[in-house]
Amino acid sequence: MKEPNDCASMQDVRDEIDRVDNAVVDLLTQRWGYVDRMWQLKKAESATASVPWRNREVIDRVRARAEAGGMPPEMAEALWRQIIGWGIQYQEERLRDQD
């Protein structure tokens, strides 16, 4: 792993971006496993797919972490709104299919 300022060429930067992308996909895959488990627990408790207070809590936490790390919080929020939206849609479909 190289820090951004330690990259001496565009290829160094590309290699590091690829490494980070792989790690992000691996972590999102892990996250998806929890989304998949969540619909099952929601089904058992007759809960709805979308939990607005929780969605807001996640967005606020992600924005704060992004800002603290030097990433535009608006970008993090936009990404997480997509991630959360996909999760809600998936859970809604699964909950509907199980009825």
PyMOL commands that set and color helices and strands:
alter all, ss='L'
color gray80, all
select helices_A, chain A and resi 4-6+10-44+52-69+73-97
alter helices_A, ss='H'
color red, helices_A
deselect
rebuild
show_as cartoon
